[in-house]
Structures are given as structure tokens and as C-alpha cells.
Amino acid sequence: IIKNLVEMYPNDFKWKIPPYEYEYDRNPFDVIAGTVKIREMLENGSDLTEIENSWSEDLRSFENLRKKYLIY
């Protein structure tokens, strides 16, 4: 949805500016996403597949790490 808004309204779309809850120095979207990378990719016009692929290695690492903690 955000990608569509960024593309459909490039002159009107604005990211919420800080502060956001306890965070005064970071963009609220970056706080929620946990990284600046996704926002930057959206601003640069990356497609959704590219955005999803950007976190696939971290996701695989997390899945491997969590295996030893799964009970069932």
C-alpha cells in the first residue's frame, strides 16, 4: 500500500516526521520497519520483489537460529 501511495502521489506523499513515541531522531517508518533500507528502497522505486529479497538472507538466518528453540 505504501509503495502505491509513494508512486501515485510523488509530490504529495510525505513520511511522518519525528517524534514517534519514544524516538525523536529517527523516521517513524524506519522505527516500525526496523531499518532505513525499506524506506530508501521505496523512495528509489524498487519493486516489491527486490524489497522482499533484501531481507530474505536475514530471514533464513533467523529461521535457522530459531529451530533449536522450537518445542514442537
DSSP file (Angstrom, degrees, kcal/mol; ACC not computed):
  #  RESIDUE AA STRUCTURE BP1 BP2  ACC     N-H-->O    O-->H-N    N-H-->O    O-->H-N    TCO  KAPPA ALPHA  PHI   PSI    X-CA   Y-CA   Z-CA
    1    1 A I     >        0   0    0      0, 0.0     4,-2.3     0, 0.0     5,-0.2   0.000 360.0 360.0 360.0 -44.3    0.0    0.0    0.0
    2    2 A I  H  >  +     0   0    0      1,-0.2     4,-2.7     2,-0.2     5,-0.2   0.905 360.0  54.4 -64.7 -39.8    2.8    2.4    0.9
    3    3 A K  H  > S+     0   0    0      1,-0.2     4,-2.2     2,-0.2    -1,-0.2   0.925 109.4  48.2 -58.0 -44.8    4.6    1.7   -2.4
    4    4 A N  H  > S+     0   0    0      1,-0.2     4,-3.1     2,-0.2     5,-0.2   0.904 111.4  49.7 -63.1 -41.4    1.4    2.5   -4.3
    5    5 A L  H  X S+     0   0    0     -4,-2.3     4,-2.2     2,-0.2    -2,-0.2   0.918 110.3  50.1 -64.0 -42.6    1.0    5.8   -2.4
    6    6 A V  H  < S+     0   0    0     -4,-2.7    -1,-0.2     1,-0.2    -2,-0.2   0.908 117.3  41.3 -60.6 -42.3    4.6    6.8   -2.9
    7    7 A E  H  < S+     0   0    0     -4,-2.2    -2,-0.2    -5,-0.2    -1,-0.2   0.878 117.1  45.9 -75.3 -38.4    4.2    6.1   -6.7
    8    8 A M  H  < S+     0   0    0     -4,-3.1    -2,-0.2     1,-0.2    -3,-0.2   0.821 125.5  28.5 -75.9 -30.8    0.7    7.6   -7.1
    9    9 A Y    >X  +     0   0    0     -4,-2.2     4,-3.3    -5,-0.2     3,-0.6  -0.454  67.1 156.0-129.1  59.8    1.4   10.8   -5.2
   10   10 A P  T 34 S+     0   0    0      0, 0.0    -1,-0.1     0, 0.0    -2,-0.1   0.791  80.2  41.9 -60.9 -28.0    5.1   11.6   -5.5
   11   11 A N  T 34 S+     0   0    0     -3,-0.1    -2,-0.1     1,-0.1    -5,-0.0   0.680 123.6  36.4 -91.1 -18.4    4.6   15.3   -4.9
   12   12 A D  T <4 S+     0   0    0     -3,-0.6     2,-0.2    -6,-0.1    -1,-0.1   0.705  89.2  99.2-106.5 -25.8    2.1   14.9   -2.0
   13   13 A F     <  +     0   0    0     -4,-3.3     2,-0.4    -8,-0.2    -7,-0.0  -0.456  48.7 177.1 -69.3 131.3    3.2   11.8   -0.2
   14   14 A K        -     0   0    0     -2,-0.2     2,-0.2     3,-0.0     3,-0.0  -0.998  28.0-125.0-135.1 138.6    5.2   12.7    3.0
   15   15 A W        -     0   0    0     -2,-0.4     2,-0.1     1,-0.1    12,-0.0  -0.558  40.8 -99.3 -75.1 145.5    6.7   10.4    5.6
   16   16 A K        -     0   0    0     -2,-0.2    13,-0.4     1,-0.1    -1,-0.1  -0.445  41.8-133.4 -62.7 136.3    5.7   11.2    9.2
   17   17 A I        -     0   0    0     10,-0.1    10,-0.1    -2,-0.1    -1,-0.1  -0.625  38.0 -59.1 -92.8 154.3    8.4   13.2   10.8
   18   18 A P  S    S+     0   0    0      0, 0.0     6,-0.1     0, 0.0     2,-0.1  -0.224  88.9  77.9 -60.0 158.5    9.7   12.5   14.3
   19   19 A P        +     0   0    0      0, 0.0     2,-0.4     0, 0.0     5,-0.2   0.458  50.6 170.3 -85.8 161.0    9.0   12.3   17.1
   20   20 A Y  B >   -A   23   0A   0      3,-2.7     3,-2.8    -2,-0.1     2,-0.2  -0.940  63.2 -60.3-135.4 111.2    7.3    8.9   17.2
   21   21 A E  T 3  S-     0   0    0     -2,-0.4    -1,-0.0     1,-0.3     0, 0.0  -0.336 123.5 -10.3  50.2-111.4    6.6    7.6   20.7
   22   22 A Y  T 3  S+     0   0    0     -2,-0.2     2,-0.6    -3,-0.1    -1,-0.3   0.466 118.7  90.4 -93.0  -4.0   10.0    7.4   22.4
   23   23 A E  B <   +A   20   0A   0     -3,-2.8    -3,-2.7     1,-0.1     8,-0.1  -0.849  38.7 164.5-105.8 120.1   12.1    8.0   19.3
   24   24 A Y  S    S+     0   0    0     -2,-0.6    -1,-0.1    -5,-0.2    -3,-0.1   0.577  72.9  46.7-107.7 -13.5   13.0   11.6   18.5
   25   25 A D  S    S+     0   0    0     -5,-0.1     2,-0.3     2,-0.1    -1,-0.1   0.516  99.1  69.2-110.8  -7.1   15.8   11.2   16.0
   26   26 A R  S    S-     0   0    0     -6,-0.1    -6,-0.1    -9,-0.0    -3,-0.1  -0.854  86.6 -99.8-119.1 150.9   14.6    8.6   13.5
   27   27 A N     >  -     0   0    0     -2,-0.3     4,-1.9     1,-0.1     3,-0.4  -0.433  33.3-128.4 -60.8 132.3   11.8    8.5   10.9
   28   28 A P  H  > S+     0   0    0      0, 0.0     4,-2.3     0, 0.0     5,-0.2   0.859 108.6  54.2 -55.7 -38.0    8.8    6.7   12.4
   29   29 A F  H  > S+     0   0    0    -13,-0.4     4,-2.9     1,-0.2     6,-0.2   0.906 107.4  51.3 -62.6 -39.8    8.5    4.4    9.4
   30   30 A D  H  >>S+     0   0    0     -3,-0.4     4,-1.7     2,-0.2     5,-0.7   0.865 108.5  51.9 -64.3 -36.2   12.1    3.3   10.0
   31   31 A V  H  <5S+     0   0    0     -4,-1.9    -2,-0.2     2,-0.2    -1,-0.2   0.944 113.9  42.7 -64.4 -47.6   11.4    2.6   13.6
   32   32 A I  H  <5S+     0   0    0     -4,-2.3    -2,-0.2     1,-0.2    -1,-0.2   0.906 118.8  44.0 -66.0 -42.5    8.4    0.4   12.7
   33   33 A A  H  <5S-     0   0    0     -4,-2.9    -1,-0.2     2,-0.2    -2,-0.2   0.717 104.2-130.6 -76.2 -20.8   10.3   -1.3    9.9
   34   34 A G  T  <5S+     0   0    0     -4,-1.7     2,-0.3    -5,-0.2    -3,-0.2   0.535  78.9  52.6  83.2   6.0   13.4   -1.7   12.0
   35   35 A T  S   <S-     0   0    0     -5,-0.7     4,-0.4    -6,-0.2    -2,-0.2  -0.983  71.7-132.6-163.9 157.4   15.6   -0.3    9.2
   36   36 A V  S  > S+     0   0    0     -2,-0.3     4,-2.4     1,-0.1     5,-0.2   0.632  93.4  84.2 -85.1 -16.5   16.0    2.7    6.9
   37   37 A K  H  > S+     0   0    0      1,-0.2     4,-2.3     2,-0.2     5,-0.2   0.865  86.5  49.0 -58.9 -43.4   16.6    0.3    4.0
   38   38 A I  H  > S+     0   0    0      2,-0.2     4,-2.5     1,-0.2    -1,-0.2   0.934 112.2  47.8 -66.6 -45.4   12.9   -0.3    3.1
   39   39 A R  H  > S+     0   0    0     -4,-0.4     4,-2.6     1,-0.2    -1,-0.2   0.926 112.8  49.3 -59.7 -44.3   12.0    3.3    3.1
   40   40 A E  H  X S+     0   0    0     -4,-2.4     4,-1.7     1,-0.2    -1,-0.2   0.889 110.4  50.4 -63.4 -39.0   15.0    4.1    0.9
   41   41 A M  H  <>S+     0   0    0     -4,-2.3     5,-2.5    -5,-0.2     4,-0.3   0.900 110.8  49.5 -66.2 -39.5   14.1    1.3   -1.5
   42   42 A L  H ><5S+     0   0    0     -4,-2.5     3,-1.2     1,-0.2    -2,-0.2   0.921 111.3  49.1 -63.0 -43.8   10.5    2.6   -1.7
   43   43 A E  H 3<5S+     0   0    0     -4,-2.6    -1,-0.2     1,-0.2    -2,-0.2   0.819 110.3  51.7 -65.2 -30.6   11.8    6.2   -2.4
   44   44 A N  T 3<5S-     0   0    0     -4,-1.7    -1,-0.2    -5,-0.2    -2,-0.2   0.416 117.4-111.1 -89.1   1.7   14.1    4.8   -5.1
   45   45 A G  T < 5 +     0   0    0     -3,-1.2    -3,-0.2    -4,-0.3    -2,-0.1   0.700  53.5 169.2  81.6  18.9   11.4    3.0   -6.9
   46   46 A S      < -     0   0    0     -5,-2.5    -1,-0.2    -6,-0.2     2,-0.1  -0.334  35.6-115.1 -61.9 145.8   12.5   -0.6   -6.1
   47   47 A D     >  -     0   0    0      1,-0.1     4,-2.1     4,-0.0     3,-0.2  -0.401  25.4-106.2 -81.6 166.0    9.9   -3.2   -7.0
   48   48 A L  H  > S+     0   0    0      1,-0.2     4,-2.9     2,-0.2     5,-0.2   0.841 118.4  55.7 -62.3 -35.3    8.3   -5.3   -4.3
   49   49 A T  H  > S+     0   0    0      1,-0.2     4,-2.7     2,-0.2    -1,-0.2   0.916 108.4  48.3 -63.1 -42.6   10.3   -8.5   -5.3
   50   50 A E  H  > S+     0   0    0     -3,-0.2     4,-1.3     2,-0.2    -2,-0.2   0.898 112.2  49.0 -63.7 -41.1   13.5   -6.6   -4.8
   51   51 A I  H  X S+     0   0    0     -4,-2.1     4,-0.5     2,-0.2     3,-0.4   0.941 113.2  46.6 -64.1 -47.3   12.4   -5.2   -1.4
   52   52 A E  H >< S+     0   0    0     -4,-2.9     3,-1.3     1,-0.2     4,-0.4   0.909 110.5  52.7 -62.0 -42.3   11.3   -8.7   -0.3
   53   53 A N  H >X S+     0   0    0     -4,-2.7     3,-0.9     1,-0.3     4,-0.5   0.779  95.5  71.2 -63.8 -25.8   14.6  -10.2   -1.5
   54   54 A S  H 3< S+     0   0    0     -4,-1.3    -1,-0.3    -3,-0.4     4,-0.2   0.742 107.6  34.2 -66.2 -21.9   16.5   -7.7    0.5
   55   55 A W  T <X S+     0   0    0     -3,-1.3     4,-2.1    -4,-0.5    -1,-0.3   0.380  90.9  96.4-110.3   3.7   15.5   -9.3    3.8
   56   56 A S  H <> S+     0   0    0     -3,-0.9     4,-2.3    -4,-0.4     5,-0.2   0.868  83.5  50.5 -65.2 -37.4   15.5  -13.0    2.6
   57   57 A E  H  X S+     0   0    0     -4,-0.5     4,-2.2     2,-0.2    -1,-0.2   0.927 111.9  47.3 -66.7 -43.4   19.0  -13.8    3.8
   58   58 A D  H  > S+     0   0    0      1,-0.2     4,-2.3    -4,-0.2    -2,-0.2   0.882 111.2  52.7 -62.8 -38.0   18.3  -12.3    7.3
   59   59 A L  H  X S+     0   0    0     -4,-2.1     4,-2.7     2,-0.2    -2,-0.2   0.920 108.5  49.3 -64.5 -44.1   15.0  -14.3    7.4
   60   60 A R  H  X S+     0   0    0     -4,-2.3     4,-2.2     2,-0.2    -2,-0.2   0.905 110.9  50.6 -61.4 -41.6   16.8  -17.6    6.5
   61   61 A S  H  X S+     0   0    0     -4,-2.2     4,-2.2     2,-0.2    -2,-0.2   0.917 111.5  47.8 -62.7 -42.9   19.4  -16.9    9.3
   62   62 A F  H  X S+     0   0    0     -4,-2.3     4,-2.6     2,-0.2    -2,-0.2   0.918 110.0  52.2 -64.2 -43.5   16.6  -16.2   11.8
   63   63 A E  H  X S+     0   0    0     -4,-2.7     4,-1.0     1,-0.2    -1,-0.2   0.899 111.4  47.0 -61.2 -40.3   14.7  -19.4   10.8
   64   64 A N  H  < S+     0   0    0     -4,-2.2     4,-0.5     1,-0.2     3,-0.4   0.907 112.9  49.2 -67.0 -41.6   17.9  -21.5   11.3
   65   65 A L  H >< S+     0   0    0     -4,-2.2     3,-0.7     1,-0.2     4,-0.2   0.893 109.8  50.7 -64.2 -41.6   18.6  -19.9   14.6
   66   66 A R  H >X S+     0   0    0     -4,-2.6     3,-1.9     1,-0.2     4,-0.8   0.699  88.0  83.7 -73.9 -18.5   15.1  -20.4   16.0
   67   67 A K  G >< S+     0   0    0     -4,-1.0     3,-0.9    -3,-0.4    -1,-0.2   0.878  87.6  53.6 -53.1 -41.7   14.9  -24.1   15.1
   68   68 A K  G <4 S+     0   0    0     -3,-0.7    -1,-0.3    -4,-0.5    -2,-0.2   0.655 108.7  50.9 -71.8 -12.3   16.7  -25.1   18.2
   69   69 A Y  G <4 S+     0   0    0     -3,-1.9     2,-0.3    -4,-0.2    -1,-0.2   0.532  83.0 105.7 -99.8  -9.3   14.2  -23.2   20.3
   70   70 A L    <<  -     0   0    0     -3,-0.9    -3,-0.0    -4,-0.8     0, 0.0  -0.554  50.8-165.3 -74.9 132.2   11.0  -24.7   18.8
   71   71 A I              0   0    0     -2,-0.3    -1,-0.2     1,-0.1    -4,-0.0   0.857 360.0 360.0 -86.0 -37.5    9.4  -27.2   21.1
   72   72 A Y              0   0    0      0, 0.0    -1,-0.1     0, 0.0    -2,-0.1   0.399 360.0 360.0-112.5 360.0    7.1  -28.8   18.6
